[in-house]
Amino acid sequence: MASPTPQTQRNALAPGLLAAIALFLSPLFTQGLVETIILFVVAILALIVAWFAWQARQWWWTVVFAAVAVVWNPVYPFGFDGWIWTGAQFVAALVFIAAGILIKNDRVTA
């Protein structure tokens, strides 16, 4: 009889990919309503990924995404611009993808 292997699930993968898409598209929209919407999307998805990281007991990702939520917050935006901000968006997108792949926890069956 084969021993059952524990199954894992990646809850942070979908929000991580959605945030990465928003961050990759964000340099196209540097002003106006679309920029504010992207800030909202990234900040909310960062908090969602942080929560999934906390549930998976990978607290170091929680710290990273709490910082992302603060930097991309739309309520009191920092007003960053230029090539450094564009580079930060691409780095953050890669961090979201990495977290989506690496944050996993055991599947709970009822």
Secondary structure by P-SEA (a helix, b strand, c coil): cccccbbbbccaaaaaaaaaaaaaacccccccaaaaaaaaaaaaaaaaaaaaaaaaccaaaaaaaaaaaaaaccccccccccaaaaaaaaaaaaaaaaaaaccccccccc
